[in-house]
Amino acid sequence: MKISKLSLRLILMNFLQYAAWGAYLTSLGRYLGNAGLGPQIKWFFAMQGIVSIFMPTLMGIVADRYIQAQKTLSLCHGLAGLFMIGAGLYCMSAGGSIQFAPLFVLYSLSVAFYMPTIAISNSVAYNAMAKNGMDPVKEFPPLRVFGTVGFICSMLLTNFLKIGGVALQDSYTQLFSSGILSLILCGYALTMPSCETNRGESQSLAEAFGLKAFSLFKDGQFAIFFIFSMLLGASLQITNGYANTFLGSFAANPALADTFAVKNSNALIAISQASETLCILLIPFCMKKLGIKKVMLLAMFAWVFRFGLFGLGNPAWPGVLLFVLSCIVYGVAFDFFNISGSLYVNENTTPDIRSSAQGVFMLMTNGLGATVGTLAAGKVVEACDVFNTPANWSNAWYIFAAYALVVAILFTILFKDPTRKAGKA
């Protein structure tokens, strides 16, 4: 099948968008642990959620009303890249005496501008596809797959590439890799098709500040959708923050220290993203045949297995197969929630609030949900005393699995699969 020029451009945009994130997301916890900042891991990952409470909505408003979305995307990536490189420079200059505060501030500024780009890049893609007569529900997921491919490529690079004999996953150099990729996308975003702004002559106060998207909460089922997006979003950062640290903890056992899962934990976790590439392709079929409720239920139960299998597995054969299975179900857990939810919001909102509505979805999932989930997960990890007693990791994973199961049961009872509310632009 011939791929159009626009499709190739969107493929590259998605590749760079997620390659910048994959350069550090699953390996940062391992580096922080090695640098003596293990107890602070939760704050680095919670910050992604904290900034997502307001930044995606704010920048979505900017993209809807004031600065064309492709230019907003460029601006955000430029700032994110510069601050991430700044974080790397600080670590390089600090050597073995890295302090929490300076690194955390630079990192926080970077993610504050990166997190909005997830929703804005979707809006840029949807706009370009609509202008060229393409159906986002059918044609976006196969293009979005290449975002996951970019994430995987960055993860593998971080796992296997060594500088000065030290793998990037154990070093601050992963921060430089992420920053450089963001700067590349900063330039490339300016070449994307122009997006319209919707600043009218006569507007209410809510419309002027792009707050009209919050009116979606007046719809009972849409409100339930957003609330459960928040509850499910609480699961998103748990394995990003702790899976690599968990696998690395087995190095304390001489019998397991040289196993592939311990020495190449980032490569093992990359199976999760490989699973994503396949699951994304299933989304158009599943959305059409099952509807948003059943698709999200599949994601919720997949999170139960994601966590539970981590608790049951170990790096030795055949226990490592349970880790592999956990990584495989991650594709369903992540994609059937994040991608399908984004498409659902796009299909059920009007063009004048579409970017803002994507920002609200990000606020509920990667903002409120991820913040509460990451901080709560940190408390669970501390209560289980895993850094002093690594054998207690299993208890933490079982607690996370039980939470996901309760959310799935409540969603089954409370949410009704709604019909499409707004036509395409």
Beta strands, then each sheet from edge to edge (+ up, - down):
strand 1: 162-163
strand 2: 166-167
sheet 1: 1+ 2-
end
